[in-house]
């Protein structure tokens, strides 16, 4: 058994368990963390990420419900609390390291398909 918590740390593990529903959620989080002042509608975000609007909508809704994104007037902006912003920073930083990125992929894929061992 791979020690995901030892590789990722408890705060990143908890963040992924709570907020990262899919690899698309991952892409959205990384985009907004790297572009914290971006204010886009769903069409603009779909264009930036190369994704379909229908794919993005449920992920955006979940991130708004999780208080990471703010959706108002058809616009989407990055609005996590300072503590959550720091945790997202740790997540994005973990994405940069190959070993930690593989652990994150394993964790997210296990959430998507829990029958597979993590």
C-alpha atoms as one frame of an Amber mdcrd trajectory, in Angstrom:
protein
   0.000   0.000   0.000   1.357   3.376  -1.044   1.547   5.906   1.829  -0.357
   8.762   0.199  -0.645  10.798   3.385   3.081  10.495   4.007   3.792  11.763
   0.495   1.122  14.471   0.321   0.624  15.548   3.929  -2.653  15.596   5.866
  -3.870  19.044   4.745  -3.522  18.231   1.027  -5.113  14.799   1.574  -8.081
  16.346   3.371  -8.421  19.053   0.718  -8.481  16.479  -2.093 -10.979  14.305
  -0.222 -13.259  17.264   0.362 -12.967  19.318  -2.836 -11.314  17.512  -5.770
 -14.099  15.511  -7.384 -12.291  14.801 -10.648  -9.288  15.616 -12.778 -11.353
  18.446 -14.273 -11.818  19.957 -10.799  -8.040  19.708 -10.477  -7.608  21.691
 -13.731 -10.042  24.369 -12.583  -8.282  24.737  -9.222  -4.839  25.025 -10.783
  -6.108  27.559 -13.341  -7.674  29.848 -10.742  -4.783  29.486  -8.302  -2.367
  30.547 -11.036  -4.745  33.294 -12.242  -6.293  34.520  -8.962  -7.618  37.761
 -10.463  -9.385  36.053 -13.383 -13.094  36.794 -13.677 -14.668  34.672 -16.395
 -18.004  33.370 -17.502 -18.335  29.635 -18.105 -17.696  30.124 -21.836 -14.404
  31.893 -21.137 -13.320  29.219 -18.668 -14.276  26.461 -21.107 -12.180  28.161
 -23.771  -9.171  28.584 -21.469  -9.283  24.963 -20.316 -10.239  23.436 -23.667
 -13.337  21.834 -22.128 -17.044  21.736 -22.860 -19.394  23.944 -20.848 -21.521
  20.919 -19.903 -18.461  19.281 -18.312 -17.535  22.392 -16.345 -20.903  23.361
 -14.886 -21.191  20.632 -12.194 -17.557  21.111 -11.163 -17.974  24.885 -10.909
 -21.159  24.438  -8.855 -19.336  22.105  -6.453 -16.414  24.531  -6.090 -18.860
  27.385  -5.445 -20.640  25.263  -2.826 -17.212  24.550  -1.305 -16.569  28.315
  -1.133 -13.519  28.151  -3.383 -15.126  29.900  -6.327 -17.745  32.610  -6.261
 -20.405  32.591  -8.943 -22.464  35.754  -9.336 -24.095  37.391 -12.339 -22.815
  34.669 -14.645 -19.218  35.358 -13.655 -16.819  33.047 -11.863 -14.020  34.269
  -9.610 -11.555  32.705  -7.199 -12.622  33.520  -3.615 -11.250  31.001  -1.096
 -10.596  32.016   2.498  -6.932  32.826   3.243  -6.536  29.435   4.954  -8.097
  27.573   2.036  -5.994  29.589  -0.434  -2.884  28.397   1.423  -4.051  24.770
   1.265  -4.813  25.112  -2.451  -1.291  26.518  -2.838   0.031  23.344  -1.220
  -2.068  21.263  -3.595  -0.799  23.173  -6.646   2.771  22.922  -5.345   2.327
  19.153  -4.939   1.241  19.003  -8.586   4.708  20.257  -9.608   6.604  17.326
  -8.078   6.387  14.103 -10.095   6.125  11.740  -7.121   3.535  13.854  -5.339
   1.609  14.410  -8.598   1.412  10.627  -9.105   0.139  10.257  -5.530  -2.496
  12.944  -6.218  -3.575  11.219  -9.428  -3.886   7.915  -7.555  -5.970   9.584
  -4.852  -8.325  11.319  -7.309  -8.721   8.217  -9.469  -9.509   6.186  -6.347
 -12.252   8.710  -5.499 -13.684   8.351  -9.021 -13.454   4.542  -8.991 -13.243
   3.316  -5.359 -13.011  -0.369  -6.396  -9.392   0.204  -7.478  -6.745   0.072
  -4.733  -5.099   3.445  -4.002
